[in-house]
């Protein structure tokens, strides 16, 4: 596993530069999710509309998914879908064994006689911890729907 984490913060909604987010935190502790898990969920996370304002695009331009190496704002427009996707994964993972083994990224390597080979990484996660993190993040998304808050995602 990578030991790289994506951080999610719950922030007050407002007209400010979200790079200066520290003064607008609702909770000072982020939800941290391993990059390997984000990549496993990534195809479904790409369905989530975001309110990304970090690419200097006009507000009417829509974006989808998470910026894996930058920041992403999940506001009211995408919060319901984000919540539903996270809860769906949490419910699915809750059916698994205590220790989850997922298929990760494909890695190439060179074997004997410099012959290129490859295999898929195995991602090992603890079920209860993984389910809990996804449910906390889903609860935050529910708050985005009902309150004046947004979720800030900071990629790698």
C-alpha positions as CSV (number, residue, x, y, z in Angstrom):
1,X,0.0,0.0,0.0
2,X,1.0,3.6,-0.6
3,X,0.6,5.3,2.7
4,X,-0.6,8.3,0.8
5,X,-3.8,9.9,2.1
6,X,-6.5,12.1,0.7
7,X,-7.8,14.6,3.3
8,X,-11.4,15.7,3.5
9,X,-12.4,18.8,5.6
10,X,-15.9,20.1,6.4
11,X,-15.9,23.9,5.9
12,X,-18.2,26.8,6.3
13,X,-19.6,27.7,2.9
14,X,-18.6,31.1,1.7
15,X,-17.2,33.4,-0.9
16,X,-13.5,33.0,-0.1
17,X,-10.4,31.3,-1.5
18,X,-10.7,27.7,-0.3
19,X,-6.9,27.5,-0.2
20,X,-7.1,29.6,3.0
21,X,-9.5,27.1,4.5
22,X,-8.0,26.8,8.0
23,X,-10.0,29.7,9.4
24,X,-13.3,28.2,8.1
25,X,-13.0,24.6,9.5
26,X,-16.1,23.1,11.1
27,X,-13.9,20.3,12.4
28,X,-10.2,20.7,12.7
29,X,-9.5,17.0,12.1
30,X,-9.8,15.8,8.6
31,X,-11.1,12.4,7.4
32,X,-8.1,10.7,5.8
33,X,-8.6,8.0,3.3
34,X,-5.8,6.0,1.7
35,X,-5.1,6.7,-1.9
36,X,-5.4,3.0,-2.7
37,X,-9.1,3.1,-1.5
38,X,-9.8,6.3,-3.4
39,X,-8.4,4.6,-6.5
40,X,-10.6,1.6,-5.9
41,X,-13.7,3.8,-5.6
42,X,-12.6,6.2,-8.3
43,X,-14.8,5.2,-11.2
44,X,-17.9,5.8,-9.1
45,X,-16.5,9.0,-7.6
46,X,-16.1,10.5,-11.1
47,X,-20.0,10.7,-11.2
48,X,-20.1,13.3,-8.5
49,X,-20.6,16.9,-9.6
50,X,-18.2,19.2,-7.8
51,X,-17.9,23.0,-7.3
52,X,-14.3,23.1,-8.2
53,X,-13.0,26.6,-8.2
54,X,-9.3,25.9,-8.3
55,X,-8.9,25.8,-12.1
56,X,-9.8,29.5,-12.7
57,X,-12.9,28.5,-14.6
58,X,-16.2,30.4,-14.6
59,X,-18.7,29.1,-12.0
60,X,-21.1,27.9,-14.6
61,X,-18.5,25.4,-15.9
62,X,-19.2,22.0,-14.2
63,X,-16.7,19.5,-13.1
64,X,-17.0,15.9,-11.9
65,X,-15.1,13.7,-9.6
66,X,-12.1,14.4,-7.3
67,X,-9.0,16.2,-8.4
68,X,-6.5,13.5,-7.3
69,X,-3.6,15.8,-7.0
70,X,-5.3,19.1,-6.1
71,X,-8.3,20.3,-4.3
72,X,-12.0,19.7,-4.9
73,X,-15.1,21.4,-3.4
74,X,-18.1,19.2,-3.0
75,X,-21.1,21.5,-2.5
76,X,-24.9,21.0,-2.5
77,X,-24.9,20.1,-6.2
78,X,-22.9,16.9,-5.7
79,X,-23.4,16.1,-2.0
80,X,-26.4,13.8,-2.3
81,X,-24.7,11.6,-4.9
82,X,-21.4,11.7,-3.0
83,X,-23.3,10.6,0.2
84,X,-25.2,7.8,-1.7
85,X,-22.0,6.4,-3.4
86,X,-20.1,6.4,-0.1
87,X,-23.0,4.7,1.8
88,X,-23.3,2.1,-1.0
89,X,-19.6,1.2,-0.7
90,X,-19.8,1.2,3.1
91,X,-22.7,-1.1,3.0
92,X,-21.0,-3.4,0.6
93,X,-17.7,-3.5,2.5
94,X,-19.6,-4.1,5.8
95,X,-20.6,-7.5,4.3
96,X,-17.0,-8.6,3.9
97,X,-14.5,-10.2,6.3
98,X,-12.8,-8.3,9.1
99,X,-9.8,-7.8,6.8
100,X,-10.6,-6.7,3.3
101,X,-8.3,-7.6,0.4
102,X,-9.0,-5.6,-2.7
103,X,-7.4,-5.6,-6.2
104,X,-5.3,-2.5,-6.6
105,X,-3.3,-1.0,-9.4
106,X,-1.5,-3.0,-12.1
107,X,2.3,-2.8,-11.7
108,X,4.9,-3.7,-14.3
109,X,8.2,-5.2,-13.4
110,X,11.1,-6.8,-15.2
111,X,11.8,-10.5,-14.4
112,X,14.4,-13.0,-15.6
113,X,16.1,-12.1,-18.8
114,X,14.7,-8.6,-18.6
115,X,11.2,-9.9,-19.6
116,X,8.5,-7.5,-18.7
117,X,5.8,-8.9,-16.4
118,X,3.1,-7.5,-14.3
119,X,0.6,-8.1,-11.6
120,X,-2.1,-6.3,-9.6
121,X,-1.3,-4.9,-6.1
122,X,-3.3,-6.3,-3.2
123,X,-4.8,-3.7,-1.0
124,X,-5.4,-4.7,2.6
125,X,-7.9,-2.7,4.7
126,X,-9.6,-3.3,8.0
127,X,-13.3,-3.6,7.3
128,X,-14.7,-1.7,10.3
129,X,-12.3,1.2,10.0
130,X,-13.0,1.5,6.3
131,X,-16.7,1.4,6.7
132,X,-16.6,3.9,9.6
133,X,-14.5,6.4,7.5
134,X,-16.9,6.1,4.6
135,X,-19.9,6.6,6.8
136,X,-18.4,9.7,8.5
137,X,-17.8,11.2,5.1
138,X,-21.3,10.3,4.0
139,X,-22.7,12.1,7.2
140,X,-20.7,15.2,6.2
141,X,-22.2,15.0,2.7
142,X,-25.6,14.9,4.3
143,X,-24.7,18.0,6.3
144,X,-23.7,19.8,3.0
145,X,-27.2,19.1,1.7
146,X,-28.9,20.6,4.8
147,X,-26.5,23.3,6.1
148,X,-24.2,26.0,4.8
149,X,-21.1,23.9,4.7
150,X,-19.0,22.2,1.9
151,X,-16.5,19.4,1.8
152,X,-13.0,20.3,0.8
153,X,-10.9,17.4,-0.6
154,X,-7.2,17.8,-0.7
155,X,-5.6,15.3,-3.1
156,X,-2.0,14.0,-2.9
